[in-house]
Amino acid sequence: MTADASFKKGKRNFNLPVWMVSNYDDPLEIMLKDEKTISRLELEFYGMTYKSEKKVTINKIRSKKIVGYVNSKS
């Protein structure tokens, strides 16, 4: 899926379109429950050596594409 994400670096705010894979459809659910996606976005936005607070917010889901199905109910 494609989403709009924002992050703060220093005193500046950045808004970028991102591509992600997640089991959840709602931006709030992704931020609360999908730690793997949020940590990947933090690594993409901030890098390995950024020492300050890392805060990534997903604002809106732009498009969804079904990549696969899961047999178990999660």
MMTF fields as JSON, N, C-alpha, C and O atoms, coordinates in Angstrom:
{
  "mmtfVersion": "1.0.0",
  "mmtfProducer": "UNKNOWN",
  "numBonds": 295,
  "numAtoms": 296,
  "numGroups": 74,
  "numChains": 1,
  "numModels": 1,
  "chainsPerModel": [1],
  "groupsPerChain": [74],
  "chainIdList": ["A"],
  "bondAtomList": [4, 2, 8, 6, 12, 10, 16, 14, 20, 18, 24, 22, 28, 26, 32, 30, 36, 34, 40, 38, 44, 42, 48, 46, 52, 50, 56, 54, 60, 58, 64, 62, 68, 66, 72, 70, 76, 74, 80, 78, 84, 82, 88, 86, 92, 90, 96, 94, 100, 98, 104, 102, 108, 106, 112, 110, 116, 114, 120, 118, 124, 122, 128, 126, 132, 130, 136, 134, 140, 138, 144, 142, 148, 146, 152, 150, 156, 154, 160, 158, 164, 162, 168, 166, 172, 170, 176, 174, 180, 178, 184, 182, 188, 186, 192, 190, 196, 194, 200, 198, 204, 202, 208, 206, 212, 210, 216, 214, 220, 218, 224, 222, 228, 226, 232, 230, 236, 234, 240, 238, 244, 242, 248, 246, 252, 250, 256, 254, 260, 258, 264, 262, 268, 266, 272, 270, 276, 274, 280, 278, 284, 282, 288, 286, 292, 290],
  "bondOrderList": [1, 1, 1, 1, 1, 1, 1, 1, 1, 1, 1, 1, 1, 1, 1, 1, 1, 1, 1, 1, 1, 1, 1, 1, 1, 1, 1, 1, 1, 1, 1, 1, 1, 1, 1, 1, 1, 1, 1, 1, 1, 1, 1, 1, 1, 1, 1, 1, 1, 1, 1, 1, 1, 1, 1, 1, 1, 1, 1, 1, 1, 1, 1, 1, 1, 1, 1, 1, 1, 1, 1, 1, 1],
  "groupList": [{"groupName": "MET", "atomNameList": ["N", "CA", "C", "O"], "elementList": ["N", "C", "C", "O"], "formalChargeList": [0, 0, 0, 0], "bondAtomList": [1, 0, 2, 1, 3, 2], "bondOrderList": [1, 1, 2], "singleLetterCode": "M", "chemCompType": "L-PEPTIDE LINKING"}, {"groupName": "THR", "atomNameList": ["N", "CA", "C", "O"], "elementList": ["N", "C", "C", "O"], "formalChargeList": [0, 0, 0, 0], "bondAtomList": [1, 0, 2, 1, 3, 2], "bondOrderList": [1, 1, 2], "singleLetterCode": "T", "chemCompType": "L-PEPTIDE LINKING"}, {"groupName": "ALA", "atomNameList": ["N", "CA", "C", "O"], "elementList": ["N", "C", "C", "O"], "formalChargeList": [0, 0, 0, 0], "bondAtomList": [1, 0, 2, 1, 3, 2], "bondOrderList": [1, 1, 2], "singleLetterCode": "A", "chemCompType": "L-PEPTIDE LINKING"}, {"groupName": "ASP", "atomNameList": ["N", "CA", "C", "O"], "elementList": ["N", "C", "C", "O"], "formalChargeList": [0, 0, 0, 0], "bondAtomList": [1, 0, 2, 1, 3, 2], "bondOrderList": [1, 1, 2], "singleLetterCode": "D", "chemCompType": "L-PEPTIDE LINKING"}, {"groupName": "SER", "atomNameList": ["N", "CA", "C", "O"], "elementList": ["N", "C", "C", "O"], "formalChargeList": [0, 0, 0, 0], "bondAtomList": [1, 0, 2, 1, 3, 2], "bondOrderList": [1, 1, 2], "singleLetterCode": "S", "chemCompType": "L-PEPTIDE LINKING"}, {"groupName": "PHE", "atomNameList": ["N", "CA", "C", "O"], "elementList": ["N", "C", "C", "O"], "formalChargeList": [0, 0, 0, 0], "bondAtomList": [1, 0, 2, 1, 3, 2], "bondOrderList": [1, 1, 2], "singleLetterCode": "F", "chemCompType": "L-PEPTIDE LINKING"}, {"groupName": "LYS", "atomNameList": ["N", "CA", "C", "O"], "elementList": ["N", "C", "C", "O"], "formalChargeList": [0, 0, 0, 0], "bondAtomList": [1, 0, 2, 1, 3, 2], "bondOrderList": [1, 1, 2], "singleLetterCode": "K", "chemCompType": "L-PEPTIDE LINKING"}, {"groupName": "GLY", "atomNameList": ["N", "CA", "C", "O"], "elementList": ["N", "C", "C", "O"], "formalChargeList": [0, 0, 0, 0], "bondAtomList": [1, 0, 2, 1, 3, 2], "bondOrderList": [1, 1, 2], "singleLetterCode": "G", "chemCompType": "PEPTIDE LINKING"}, {"groupName": "ARG", "atomNameList": ["N", "CA", "C", "O"], "elementList": ["N", "C", "C", "O"], "formalChargeList": [0, 0, 0, 0], "bondAtomList": [1, 0, 2, 1, 3, 2], "bondOrderList": [1, 1, 2], "singleLetterCode": "R", "chemCompType": "L-PEPTIDE LINKING"}, {"groupName": "ASN", "atomNameList": ["N", "CA", "C", "O"], "elementList": ["N", "C", "C", "O"], "formalChargeList": [0, 0, 0, 0], "bondAtomList": [1, 0, 2, 1, 3, 2], "bondOrderList": [1, 1, 2], "singleLetterCode": "N", "chemCompType": "L-PEPTIDE LINKING"}, {"groupName": "LEU", "atomNameList": ["N", "CA", "C", "O"], "elementList": ["N", "C", "C", "O"], "formalChargeList": [0, 0, 0, 0], "bondAtomList": [1, 0, 2, 1, 3, 2], "bondOrderList": [1, 1, 2], "singleLetterCode": "L", "chemCompType": "L-PEPTIDE LINKING"}, {"groupName": "PRO", "atomNameList": ["N", "CA", "C", "O"], "elementList": ["N", "C", "C", "O"], "formalChargeList": [0, 0, 0, 0], "bondAtomList": [1, 0, 2, 1, 3, 2], "bondOrderList": [1, 1, 2], "singleLetterCode": "P", "chemCompType": "L-PEPTIDE LINKING"}, {"groupName": "VAL", "atomNameList": ["N", "CA", "C", "O"], "elementList": ["N", "C", "C", "O"], "formalChargeList": [0, 0, 0, 0], "bondAtomList": [1, 0, 2, 1, 3, 2], "bondOrderList": [1, 1, 2], "singleLetterCode": "V", "chemCompType": "L-PEPTIDE LINKING"}, {"groupName": "TRP", "atomNameList": ["N", "CA", "C", "O"], "elementList": ["N", "C", "C", "O"], "formalChargeList": [0, 0, 0, 0], "bondAtomList": [1, 0, 2, 1, 3, 2], "bondOrderList": [1, 1, 2], "singleLetterCode": "W", "chemCompType": "L-PEPTIDE LINKING"}, {"groupName": "TYR", "atomNameList": ["N", "CA", "C", "O"], "elementList": ["N", "C", "C", "O"], "formalChargeList": [0, 0, 0, 0], "bondAtomList": [1, 0, 2, 1, 3, 2], "bondOrderList": [1, 1, 2], "singleLetterCode": "Y", "chemCompType": "L-PEPTIDE LINKING"}, {"groupName": "GLU", "atomNameList": ["N", "CA", "C", "O"], "elementList": ["N", "C", "C", "O"], "formalChargeList": [0, 0, 0, 0], "bondAtomList": [1, 0, 2, 1, 3, 2], "bondOrderList": [1, 1, 2], "singleLetterCode": "E", "chemCompType": "L-PEPTIDE LINKING"}, {"groupName": "ILE", "atomNameList": ["N", "CA", "C", "O"], "elementList": ["N", "C", "C", "O"], "formalChargeList": [0, 0, 0, 0], "bondAtomList": [1, 0, 2, 1, 3, 2], "bondOrderList": [1, 1, 2], "singleLetterCode": "I", "chemCompType": "L-PEPTIDE LINKING"}],
  "groupTypeList": [0, 1, 2, 3, 2, 4, 5, 6, 6, 7, 6, 8, 9, 5, 9, 10, 11, 12, 13, 0, 12, 4, 9, 14, 3, 3, 11, 10, 15, 16, 0, 10, 6, 3, 15, 6, 1, 16, 4, 8, 10, 15, 10, 15, 5, 14, 7, 0, 1, 14, 6, 4, 15, 6, 6, 12, 1, 16, 9, 6, 16, 8, 4, 6, 6, 16, 12, 7, 14, 12, 9, 4, 6, 4],
  "groupIdList": [1, 2, 3, 4, 5, 6, 7, 8, 9, 10, 11, 12, 13, 14, 15, 16, 17, 18, 19, 20, 21, 22, 23, 24, 25, 26, 27, 28, 29, 30, 31, 32, 33, 34, 35, 36, 37, 38, 39, 40, 41, 42, 43, 44, 45, 46, 47, 48, 49, 50, 51, 52, 53, 54, 55, 56, 57, 58, 59, 60, 61, 62, 63, 64, 65, 66, 67, 68, 69, 70, 71, 72, 73, 74],
  "secStructList": [7, 3, 3, 3, 3, 3, 3, 3, 3, 6, 6, 3, 3, 3, 3, 3, 3, 3, 3, 7, 7, 7, 1, 7, 7, 1, 2, 2, 2, 2, 2, 2, 2, 7, 2, 2, 2, 2, 2, 2, 2, 2, 2, 2, 2, 2, 7, 1, 1, 7, 7, 1, 7, 7, 7, 3, 3, 3, 3, 3, 3, 3, 3, 7, 7, 7, 7, 7, 7, 7, 1, 1, 7, 7],
  "xCoordList": [0.833, 0.0, 0.879, 2.038, 0.327, 1.01, 0.345, -0.881, 1.168, 0.633, 1.432, 2.536, 0.849, 1.545, 2.06, 1.286, 3.358, 3.968, 4.703, 5.201, 4.762, 5.489, 6.438, 6.179, 7.536, 8.495, 9.168, 9.185, 9.722, 10.364, 11.846, 12.236, 12.656, 14.107, 14.627, 14.576, 15.124, 15.516, 14.269, 13.397, 14.179, 12.988, 12.105, 11.111, 12.455, 11.709, 10.819, 11.192, 9.647, 8.728, 8.779, 8.809, 8.79, 8.828, 7.614, 7.248, 6.989, 5.878, 6.293, 6.636, 6.263, 6.703, 5.723, 5.116, 5.557, 4.807, 5.704, 6.875, 5.16, 5.932, 5.163, 3.941, 5.91, 5.324, 5.547, 6.648, 4.506, 4.632, 3.768, 2.824, 4.103, 3.325, 2.895, 3.727, 1.588, 1.083, -0.202, -0.9, -0.505, -1.767, -2.918, -4.079, -2.622, -3.628, -3.906, -3.034, -5.133, -5.55, -5.652, -5.567, -5.828, -6.036, -4.689, -3.869, -4.441, -3.163, -2.91, -1.774, -3.95, -3.782, -3.404, -2.55, -4.038, -3.7, -2.265, -1.567, -1.83, -0.454, 0.526, 1.516, 0.259, 1.171, 1.178, 2.22, 0.033, -0.042, 0.381, 1.017, 0.039, 0.203, 1.31, 1.806, 1.713, 2.674, 4.062, 4.47, 4.768, 6.08, 7.119, 8.026, 6.986, 7.968, 7.94, 8.993, 6.758, 6.639, 7.142, 7.853, 6.78, 7.202, 8.717, 9.344, 9.311, 10.768, 11.478, 12.546, 10.907, 11.502, 11.443, 12.4, 10.319, 10.2, 11.145, 11.725, 11.303, 12.257, 13.673, 14.431, 14.033, 15.363, 15.531, 16.602, 14.471, 14.529, 14.645, 15.419, 13.891, 13.874, 15.088, 15.667, 15.477, 16.492, 17.877, 18.878, 17.962, 19.253, 19.679, 18.954, 20.862, 21.348, 21.962, 21.951, 22.49, 23.288, 22.534, 23.134, 21.236, 20.461, 20.193, 19.643, 20.573, 20.515, 19.302, 18.969, 18.639, 17.54, 16.249, 16.277, 15.146, 13.852, 13.418, 13.475, 12.984, 12.512, 10.994, 10.468, 10.3, 8.84, 8.313, 8.53, 7.619, 7.033, 5.525, 5.011, 4.811, 3.355, 2.826, 3.285, 1.865, 1.22, -0.069, -0.949, -0.176, -1.302, -2.49, -3.624, -2.237, -3.346, -2.885, -1.736, -3.796, -3.539, -4.012, -5.18, -3.11, -3.46, -4.014, -5.049, -3.36, -3.821, -3.469, -2.525, -4.248, -4.032, -3.896, -4.589, -3.004, -2.823, -2.658, -1.797, -3.469, -3.386, -2.186, -2.112, -1.247, -0.024, -0.171, 0.332, -0.852, -1.018, -2.073, -2.652, -2.309, -3.303, -2.64, -1.614, -3.236, -2.745, -3.789, -4.982, -3.348, -4.286, -4.82, -5.988, -3.999, -4.448, -5.188, -5.001, -6.027, -6.767, -5.964, -5.705, -5.566, -4.78, -5.421, -4.896],
  "yCoordList": [-1.173, 0.0, 1.237, 1.193, 2.31, 3.596, 4.505, 4.562, 5.213, 6.073, 7.366, 7.465, 8.354, 9.601, 9.513, 9.288, 9.688, 9.635, 10.94, 11.588, 11.311, 12.519, 12.179, 11.289, 12.912, 12.757, 14.089, 14.971, 14.222, 15.467, 15.201, 14.274, 16.02, 15.912, 17.3, 18.215, 17.443, 18.77, 19.587, 19.155, 20.769, 21.604, 21.58, 22.303, 20.758, 20.724, 19.492, 18.419, 19.652, 18.548, 18.179, 19.055, 16.881, 16.381, 15.499, 14.697, 15.639, 14.792, 14.086, 14.734, 12.748, 11.972, 10.845, 10.3, 10.486, 9.272, 8.054, 8.068, 7.012, 5.797, 4.581, 4.606, 3.522, 2.244, 1.273, 1.199, 0.516, -0.4, -1.633, -1.627, -2.685, -3.917, -4.122, -4.123, -4.298, -4.459, -5.27, -5.322, -5.906, -6.628, -5.686, -6.078, -4.464, -3.513, -2.479, -2.17, -1.944, -0.977, 0.446, 1.401, 0.6, 1.904, 2.494, 1.77, 3.786, 4.377, 4.269, 4.056, 4.414, 4.314, 2.894, 2.708, 1.886, 0.495, 0.172, -0.557, 0.713, 0.471, 1.062, 0.421, 2.277, 2.922, 2.215, 2.155, 1.679, 1.054, -0.411, -0.862, -1.166, -2.615, -3.163, -4.259, -2.447, -2.991, -2.398, -1.438, -2.986, -2.482, -2.651, -1.83, -3.707, -3.978, -2.892, -2.447, -2.472, -1.434, -0.092, 0.621, 0.251, 1.53, 1.564, 2.592, 0.461, 0.451, 0.534, 1.138, -0.06, 0.049, 1.485, 1.975, 2.162, 3.56, 4.46, 5.393, 4.192, 4.962, 4.79, 5.757, 3.575, 3.333, 4.031, 4.56, 4.031, 4.694, 6.21, 6.843, 6.793, 8.246, 8.774, 9.789, 8.102, 8.632, 8.017, 8.683, 6.791, 6.134, 5.479, 5.511, 4.888, 4.136, 5.037, 4.672, 6.189, 6.977, 8.132, 8.887, 8.303, 9.403, 9.097, 8.042, 10.002, 9.739, 10.345, 9.931, 11.302, 11.991, 11.174, 10.019, 11.767, 11.091, 10.79, 11.653, 9.553, 9.134, 9.002, 8.157, 9.841, 9.851, 9.83, 10.769, 8.753, 8.597, 8.547, 7.802, 9.334, 9.37, 9.055, 9.624, 8.15, 7.844, 8.646, 8.477, 9.52, 10.44, 9.855, 9.939, 9.264, 8.829, 7.674, 7.635, 6.73, 5.64, 6.099, 6.447, 6.099, 6.548, 5.426, 5.609, 4.283, 3.182, 1.856, 1.766, 0.829, -0.51, -1.488, -1.375, -2.442, -3.504, -4.799, -4.891, -5.799, -7.074, -7.835, -8.133, -8.148, -8.839, -10.336, -11.116, -10.755, -12.176, -12.362, -11.399, -13.606, -13.95, -14.742, -15.387, -14.691, -15.42, -16.46, -16.159, -17.688, -18.745, -18.605, -18.907, -18.158, -18.012, -16.694, -15.755, -16.638, -15.405, -14.59, -15.038, -13.377, -12.534, -11.193, -10.351],
  "zCoordList": [0.0, 0.0, 0.0, 0.411, -0.454, -0.477, 0.55, 0.645, 1.313, 2.371, 2.438, 1.903, 3.108, 3.407, 4.837, 5.768, 5.009, 6.335, 6.598, 5.677, 7.862, 8.237, 9.382, 10.191, 9.421, 10.501, 10.757, 9.898, 11.951, 12.359, 12.559, 13.269, 11.927, 12.066, 12.403, 11.581, 13.612, 14.084, 14.365, 15.119, 13.76, 13.916, 12.684, 12.621, 11.7, 10.44, 10.375, 10.851, 9.785, 9.543, 8.073, 7.208, 7.787, 6.424, 6.182, 7.041, 5.021, 4.601, 3.322, 2.333, 3.339, 2.19, 1.889, 2.811, 0.622, 0.296, 0.51, 0.129, 1.113, 1.386, 0.897, 0.753, 0.649, 0.261, 1.399, 1.945, 1.77, 2.896, 2.694, 1.904, 3.417, 3.453, 4.893, 5.8, 5.107, 6.463, 6.438, 5.426, 7.571, 7.719, 8.036, 7.926, 8.422, 8.87, 7.787, 6.976, 7.779, 6.772, 7.308, 6.536, 8.587, 9.204, 9.648, 10.213, 9.407, 9.831, 11.337, 11.759, 12.137, 13.585, 13.999, 14.866, 13.383, 13.69, 13.286, 13.991, 12.16, 11.721, 12.729, 13.079, 13.195, 14.14, 15.496, 16.15, 15.929, 17.244, 17.246, 18.199, 16.194, 16.235, 15.349, 15.612, 14.317, 13.361, 13.609, 12.955, 14.558, 14.958, 13.849, 13.713, 13.064, 12.011, 10.927, 10.47, 10.523, 9.499, 10.019, 9.311, 11.24, 11.808, 11.999, 11.746, 12.439, 12.61, 11.263, 11.172, 10.213, 8.881, 8.379, 7.78, 8.622, 8.214, 9.017, 8.462, 10.311, 11.113, 10.585, 10.516, 10.215, 9.661, 8.318, 8.019, 7.505, 6.2, 6.347, 5.628, 7.264, 7.418, 8.186, 7.798, 9.261, 10.156, 9.963, 10.231, 9.516, 9.385, 10.69, 11.684, 10.668, 11.83, 12.907, 14.082, 12.539, 13.48, 14.123, 14.889, 13.843, 14.425, 15.891, 16.208, 16.79, 18.231, 18.925, 20.036, 18.311, 18.971, 18.848, 18.423, 19.216, 19.196, 17.763, 16.886, 17.544, 16.226, 16.294, 17.018, 15.538, 15.574, 14.147, 13.381, 13.795, 12.463, 12.619, 13.453, 11.825, 11.853, 10.466, 9.476, 10.396, 9.123, 9.07, 9.914, 8.075, 7.998, 7.251, 7.722, 6.089, 5.243, 4.368, 3.928, 4.117, 3.177, 1.803, 1.627, 0.838, -0.511, -1.381, -2.023, -1.42, -2.262, -1.601, -0.817, -1.936, -1.399, -2.55, -3.561, -2.39, -3.365, -2.591, -1.716, -2.9, -2.206, -2.749, -3.941, -1.857, -2.251, -2.051, -2.86, -0.989, -0.704, 0.364, 0.867, 0.699, 1.702, 2.814, 2.601, 4.015, 5.17, 5.525, 5.558, 5.791, 6.129, 7.546, 7.792, 8.477, 9.855, 10.026, 9.252, 11.047, 11.334, 12.329, 13.445, 11.918, 12.82, 13.001, 13.73]
}
